[in-house]
Amino acid sequence: MGDDNGRPGRSYDAATMTVAIDADHVREIQLASLRRSFPFALFGSTLVACMTANVLYHSVPVVELWAWLGISLFTSVCRLAALIRYSRTLAQPGAGERWLRRMTMGNLVSGMLWGGGFAYWSFSVPIEYQLFFIVILFGLGTGVIYSNYMILPVAYAFLLPAFAPPFIALAFKPSALHLALVTGGIAYLVAAIAFIHRMHRTHMDALRLGYENLALLKQVQKEKEAAERSDLEKSRFLAAASHDLRQPVHAMSLFLELLVKESLSDHGRYLVNNITSATAAMGHLFDALLNISRLDAGVVQPAYQSFPLDCLLEQLCAEYSLQAQKKGLELRVRPSFAVVRTDPILIEVIVRNLISNAIEHTIQGRVLIGCRKRAGQVCIEVWDTGPGIPEDQQERVFWEFHQLGNPERDRKKGLGLGLAIVRRTARLLDHGLTLFSVPGRGTMFRLSVGLDQKHKVDQGHLAANMTSESHAAPYGRGGAPAVEHLVLVIDDDAQNREGMRLLLESWGHRVICGASGEEALANVVHQRSKPALIISDYRLRDHETGIHVIDCLREEYNDADIPALLISGDTDPVRLIESSERGIPLLHKPVQVEILRAWLSRMLHGEASPAAQ
């Protein structure tokens, strides 16, 4: 099918027809993809270099810092010049291969600058700066994965020299924290290389399917179905592949929570807070991708019920009023006495994203949420006085990662997934979704929901049960435990296991750990009391699962009601179905610490979890 450098050969289709793949044309496609993504990657790395220099200004010798930054900026200018020259000579024979060599060399030099600089300075700066280095490397590495996966040598030219020197340098540090950071860094690098390799394979498979479709025009319907299956498999693959990326990020979030409690300087605490924010942003991205994967895989099943619409709209208006006030916007909701029949949780996802999108893109004026009854339906409308959406972009705004007015991919402006989730969820519920926009005046999204005029629902009951996180987290935030509880933690990843142990002990619990069910049972059997809570990873070694371990432990203690919680980096939708059928809550790594604390507080006090309701 092709080699790792993206040089395809020939493919064989299901109809026993050999289809020749034009290697030169495929290379043109790869170079075009690389050329489109390169300016954003270059801008991002240059901006990060300047930010890094600003952070390190008072902590490293100025001459060294200016030399590093100067070489970095000079390299960026040279790479930009090479791109401009290539863009002007696209039609010339060999121009693409010449630019590719320069691109690879530029990535190599850039990786050496980042890796060498961080390795050298890590011997002289405090721990908070070393953590800052690691977060920057993780961010740059993730950017390289998504911008260079189509041609592997270009990506490897940056990843290896950027990651190897700093973690080799950290390996000479004597503390357990440094050892944990080195282990996490190595795990991230291995996972990143495996992930980018799989993405490249997926990219080559997509190109191969394109050639086969051209050769088999008479089988359009068959190929269409194959493409749909391929898209579904891609979503499932991304969910499974993200497991290896989620693990080190989850471990880092646990250790960061512990680091926050340490005595740090004001500047050190400022840096730790920024690292925590960056880690949380990665978690939000993982969650958004997980929601897309759930919808694409068809595992989200609506639970229809009748309820008054006012309850939902007033709740969301109150929730977003502060955000609107900070931007100087007026947020209003017009009362509606309609009773609708739909899934209250899923429709909240839709309306929440529409309100958030309206506030985000409105500079001045107001955001209005209103309802109109039409032919047995109620139309929920979200109006804003923002810049509007050009007609040629009104379909594209529903695409994944497509954003207007954000070419720099500023994550403060969102991820570009909100409207994609809105459309998928509306289709799942069979609710009509329309968009009206006038550039320069504003935008209106309309969601058509079926009315239920036969039923009356107690609003107080609904208000007590509806929450945006009811599928993921309990209501409220738990504090420190009133009494000490015995918590059993099972996770085959040593860093995640250790991070969870330290975190739970800092909350006042007794913690027994194990890498497997057998080891956990051996460690806990001598305790006088049974565990008050079992926390287990889903995917353990030797094909053992967290559900099986929980069943065995409950059987050992002859108590099927021991509270249990699954925490997993595996986002395969099948896991959601299995855990839901067993009534065991499933959280996905990286778990926000406040959500984990809330779950523990609720479960240890014997309250029913949302998953069990």
SVG drawing of the C-alpha trace seen along z (x, -y; Angstrom):
<svg xmlns="http://www.w3.org/2000/svg" viewBox="-54 -47 79 61">
<polyline fill="none" stroke="black" stroke-width="0.4" points="0.0,0.0 2.9,-2.4 5.9,-3.0 6.2,-5.2 7.6,-8.1 4.3,-8.3 5.4,-6.7 2.5,-4.6 2.8,-1.7 -0.2,0.2 -3.5,1.3 -5.9,4.2 -9.6,3.6 -12.4,5.9 -13.5,6.5 -10.1,8.1 -9.1,5.0 -5.6,3.7 -5.6,-0.1 -2.4,-1.9 -1.8,-4.8 0.1,-7.8 2.9,-8.3 3.6,-11.8 0.0,-12.9 -0.1,-11.5 3.0,-13.4 1.4,-16.6 -1.6,-16.0 0.7,-15.5 2.8,-18.6 -0.4,-20.6 -1.7,-19.5 1.7,-20.3 1.9,-23.7 -1.6,-24.6 -0.8,-23.7 2.7,-25.0 2.0,-28.8 -0.2,-28.2 2.4,-25.8 5.2,-28.3 3.3,-31.2 2.4,-29.2 6.0,-28.0 7.3,-31.5 4.7,-33.0 5.5,-30.3 9.3,-31.0 8.7,-34.7 6.4,-33.8 9.1,-31.4 11.8,-34.0 9.6,-36.4 9.0,-33.9 12.7,-33.0 13.9,-36.6 14.8,-36.9 15.8,-33.3 18.5,-32.5 21.5,-34.5 20.2,-37.2 23.0,-36.6 22.0,-32.9 18.3,-33.7 18.8,-36.3 21.0,-34.0 18.5,-31.2 15.6,-33.5 17.6,-35.1 18.5,-31.8 14.8,-30.6 13.5,-33.7 16.1,-33.5 15.2,-29.9 11.5,-30.8 12.3,-33.6 14.3,-31.2 11.5,-28.6 9.0,-31.2 11.1,-32.4 11.5,-28.8 7.7,-28.4 7.1,-31.6 9.7,-30.6 8.1,-27.2 4.6,-28.8 6.0,-30.8 7.6,-27.8 4.9,-25.1 4.8,-24.2 8.6,-23.6 9.8,-20.0 11.4,-19.0 10.2,-22.1 8.2,-20.1 11.0,-17.7 13.4,-20.6 11.0,-22.4 10.4,-19.1 14.1,-18.7 14.3,-22.3 11.2,-21.7 12.7,-18.6 15.9,-20.4 14.0,-23.3 12.1,-21.0 15.4,-19.3 17.0,-22.7 13.9,-23.8 13.7,-20.6 17.3,-20.9 16.8,-24.5 13.9,-23.6 15.3,-20.4 18.9,-21.6 17.8,-24.9 15.4,-23.2 18.0,-20.5 20.7,-23.1 18.6,-25.4 16.9,-22.6 20.1,-22.2 19.9,-25.8 16.2,-26.7 13.6,-25.8 11.1,-22.9 8.3,-25.2 10.3,-26.2 11.1,-22.6 7.3,-21.8 6.8,-24.8 9.3,-23.3 7.4,-20.0 4.1,-21.6 5.5,-23.7 7.1,-20.5 3.8,-18.6 2.0,-21.5 4.5,-21.7 4.6,-18.0 0.8,-17.8 0.9,-20.6 3.5,-18.7 1.4,-15.6 -1.6,-17.2 0.3,-19.4 3.0,-17.0 1.4,-13.5 1.0,-13.2 4.9,-12.9 6.5,-11.1 10.2,-12.1 9.2,-15.8 7.5,-15.1 10.2,-12.8 12.8,-15.5 11.3,-17.7 9.9,-15.2 13.1,-13.2 15.6,-16.1 13.0,-18.2 12.1,-15.5 15.2,-13.4 17.7,-16.0 15.3,-17.6 14.2,-14.2 17.7,-12.9 18.7,-16.0 15.8,-15.5 16.8,-11.9 19.9,-13.1 17.7,-14.8 17.4,-12.7 13.8,-13.4 10.8,-11.1 9.0,-13.9 11.6,-14.2 11.5,-10.5 7.8,-10.7 8.2,-13.5 10.8,-11.6 8.5,-8.5 5.5,-10.6 7.6,-12.3 8.8,-9.0 5.3,-7.7 4.0,-10.7 6.7,-10.5 6.1,-6.8 2.3,-7.4 2.8,-10.4 5.0,-8.4 2.5,-5.6 -0.4,-8.0 1.2,-9.9 2.2,-6.7 -1.4,-5.5 -2.7,-8.8 -0.3,-8.6 -1.6,-5.1 -5.2,-6.4 -4.2,-9.3 -2.7,-6.8 -5.8,-4.6 -7.9,-7.6 -5.8,-8.4 -6.0,-4.8 -9.8,-4.7 -10.0,-7.9 -8.2,-6.2 -10.3,-3.2 -13.5,-5.3 -12.2,-6.9 -11.6,-3.5 -15.0,-2.1 -17.5,-4.8 -20.1,-2.1 -20.0,-1.1 -20.7,-4.6 -23.2,-3.4 -21.0,-0.6 -18.0,-3.0 -20.3,-5.5 -21.2,-2.9 -17.5,-2.0 -16.6,-5.6 -19.2,-5.9 -17.9,-2.8 -14.4,-4.2 -15.5,-7.5 -17.1,-5.6 -14.0,-3.5 -11.9,-6.6 -13.9,-8.1 -13.6,-4.8 -9.9,-4.7 -9.3,-8.2 -11.2,-7.4 -9.0,-4.3 -5.8,-5.9 -6.3,-8.9 -6.1,-6.4 -2.3,-6.6 -2.3,-10.4 -4.8,-10.7 -2.8,-8.6 0.2,-10.9 -2.0,-14.0 -4.2,-12.5 -1.1,-11.7 0.2,-15.2 -3.1,-16.7 -2.9,-14.6 0.6,-15.6 -0.2,-19.3 -3.0,-19.2 -0.4,-18.1 2.1,-20.7 -0.4,-23.5 -0.5,-22.6 3.3,-23.0 4.9,-26.2 5.8,-28.1 6.9,-31.6 4.4,-34.0 6.0,-33.6 6.2,-29.8 2.5,-29.7 1.7,-31.9 3.6,-29.4 1.9,-26.4 -1.5,-28.0 -0.7,-28.5 0.4,-24.9 -2.8,-23.8 -4.8,-25.9 -3.0,-24.4 -3.6,-20.9 -7.3,-21.7 -7.5,-23.0 -6.1,-19.7 -8.7,-17.9 -11.5,-20.1 -10.3,-19.2 -10.3,-15.5 -13.9,-15.9 -15.1,-17.6 -13.5,-15.0 -15.1,-12.3 -18.6,-13.9 -18.1,-13.9 -17.0,-10.3 -20.1,-9.3 -22.4,-10.9 -20.7,-9.5 -20.6,-6.0 -24.3,-6.1 -24.0,-5.1 -25.9,-8.1 -29.6,-7.0 -32.1,-9.8 -34.3,-9.5 -37.4,-11.4 -39.6,-12.9 -42.0,-15.8 -40.9,-18.9 -41.5,-22.7 -39.0,-24.6 -38.8,-27.6 -36.9,-25.5 -34.1,-24.9 -33.9,-28.3 -33.9,-30.1 -31.2,-27.9 -28.9,-28.5 -29.6,-32.3 -28.6,-32.5 -25.5,-30.4 -24.3,-32.5 -25.4,-36.0 -22.0,-36.6 -20.1,-35.7 -22.3,-38.1 -21.9,-40.9 -18.1,-40.6 -18.3,-41.4 -20.8,-44.2 -23.6,-42.3 -27.3,-42.1 -28.5,-38.5 -32.3,-38.1 -34.7,-35.1 -38.3,-35.5 -40.6,-33.3 -42.3,-30.4 -45.1,-28.2 -44.5,-25.4 -44.1,-21.8 -41.9,-19.9 -41.0,-16.2 -37.4,-15.5 -34.2,-14.5 -33.6,-17.3 -29.9,-16.5 -29.2,-16.5 -31.3,-19.5 -29.4,-21.3 -26.2,-20.5 -27.6,-22.1 -28.9,-25.3 -25.9,-25.6 -23.6,-25.6 -25.7,-28.0 -25.8,-30.5 -22.0,-30.1 -21.4,-30.6 -23.5,-33.8 -21.8,-35.4 -18.4,-34.4 -18.9,-36.1 -20.9,-39.2 -18.7,-42.2 -21.5,-44.6 -25.3,-44.6 -27.3,-41.7 -28.1,-38.0 -31.8,-37.0 -33.3,-33.6 -36.9,-33.3 -39.6,-30.7 -42.3,-30.7 -45.1,-28.1 -45.6,-26.9 -47.7,-23.9 -47.3,-21.6 -43.7,-22.6 -41.9,-25.2 -39.0,-27.0 -36.2,-27.9 -34.3,-30.9 -31.0,-32.3 -30.4,-35.8 -27.2,-37.8 -26.0,-41.2 -22.6,-39.9 -20.7,-40.3 -22.9,-37.7 -21.9,-34.8 -21.2,-35.2 -23.5,-33.1 -20.6,-31.0 -19.6,-30.1 -23.0,-29.2 -22.6,-25.5 -18.9,-25.4 -19.5,-26.7 -21.0,-23.2 -17.7,-21.5 -15.4,-20.2 -12.6,-22.6 -13.9,-25.3 -13.9,-28.7 -14.5,-32.2 -12.1,-35.0 -9.6,-32.7 -6.9,-31.9 -4.3,-31.9 -6.3,-29.1 -6.6,-30.9 -8.1,-28.3 -9.7,-31.2 -12.1,-31.5 -13.1,-27.9 -12.2,-24.7 -14.4,-24.8 -16.4,-21.8 -19.5,-23.4 -21.7,-23.8 -20.6,-20.4 -21.9,-18.8 -25.1,-20.9 -25.8,-19.6 -25.1,-16.0 -27.2,-16.2 -30.1,-17.9 -30.1,-15.1 -30.0,-12.5 -33.1,-14.0 -34.7,-14.6 -35.1,-18.3 -34.9,-20.8 -31.9,-23.2 -31.8,-26.3 -29.4,-29.3 -30.3,-32.9 -27.6,-35.5 -27.0,-39.0 -23.3,-40.0 -22.8,-43.1 -26.1,-42.7 -26.2,-39.4 -27.2,-35.7 -30.1,-33.6 -30.1,-29.9 -33.5,-28.1 -34.2,-24.7 -37.6,-23.1 -38.8,-20.9 -42.1,-18.9 -44.7,-20.2 -46.4,-18.0 -49.7,-19.6 -51.2,-16.6 -48.7,-16.4 -48.0,-18.7 -44.6,-18.3 -43.6,-19.5 -41.0,-22.2 -39.4,-21.8 -38.8,-18.2 -37.2,-18.8 -35.0,-21.6 -33.7,-19.2 -32.8,-16.6 -31.5,-18.6 -27.9,-19.5 -25.4,-19.8 -23.1,-17.4 -25.6,-14.8 -24.1,-12.3 -20.6,-12.9 -20.5,-14.3 -22.6,-14.7 -24.2,-18.0 -22.1,-20.2 -18.5,-20.0 -17.3,-17.8 -14.9,-18.9 -12.5,-17.1 -14.0,-14.0 -15.6,-14.2 -14.2,-10.8 -11.4,-8.7 -12.4,-6.1 -10.6,-3.1 -10.3,-3.5 -9.0,-0.8 -7.3,-2.0 -6.6,0.4 -4.6,-0.9 -1.8,0.8 -0.2,-2.5 2.3,-3.2 2.2,-7.0 -1.5,-7.3 -1.7,-4.9 0.8,-6.8 -0.7,-10.2 -4.2,-8.9 -2.8,-7.5 -1.1,-10.7 -4.1,-12.9 -6.6,-10.7 -4.3,-10.6 -4.0,-14.4 -7.8,-14.4 -7.6,-12.4 -8.4,-8.9 -6.6,-5.6 -5.6,-4.2 -4.7,-0.7 -3.3,-0.3 -2.8,2.5 -1.8,3.0 -4.4,5.8 -7.4,7.2 -5.3,10.0 -2.7,7.6 -5.3,5.3 -7.1,8.1 -3.8,9.3 -3.0,5.9 -6.4,5.2 -7.3,8.6 -5.5,7.8 -7.5,4.7 -10.0,4.9 -12.7,3.1 -13.9,3.5 -13.2,0.8 -15.7,-2.2 -15.0,-2.8 -13.3,-1.0 -11.7,-3.1 -10.4,-1.1 -9.0,-1.8 -11.0,0.0 -8.3,1.6 -5.8,3.6 -3.1,6.0 -3.7,9.6 -7.1,8.6 -8.4,7.9 -11.1,5.2 -12.1,2.9 -15.7,4.2 -14.4,7.8 -12.2,6.6 -15.1,4.8 -17.3,7.9 -14.6,10.0 -14.0,7.6 -17.7,7.3 -18.0,11.1 -15.0,11.4 -16.7,9.2 -20.2,10.6 -21.4,7.1 -22.8,6.1 -23.3,2.5 -19.7,1.4 -19.5,-1.9 -17.3,-1.7 -16.0,-4.2 -14.3,-3.5 -11.7,-5.9 -10.3,-5.2 -8.4,-6.7 -10.2,-4.3 -13.0,-6.3 -14.4,-3.4 -18.1,-4.0 -18.6,-0.3 -17.1,-1.0 -19.9,-3.6 -22.5,-1.0 -20.9,1.7 -20.5,-0.6 -24.0,-2.0 -25.5,1.4 -23.7,2.4 -24.6,-0.9 -21.0,-1.8 -20.1,-5.4 -17.3,-5.9 -15.1,-9.0 -12.6,-9.6 -9.0,-10.7 -7.9,-13.3 -10.4,-13.9 -10.7,-17.4 -9.8,-17.2 -12.9,-19.1 -15.1,-16.6 -13.2,-13.7 -13.6,-15.3 -17.4,-15.7 -17.8,-12.1 -16.0,-10.8 -17.9,-13.0 -21.2,-11.9 -20.4,-8.2 -18.8,-8.0 -21.8,-9.5 -24.1,-6.9 -25.9,-9.2 -27.1,-7.8 -24.9,-8.7 -26.4,-10.0 -25.4,-6.9 -27.5,-4.9 -30.5,-7.1"/>
</svg>
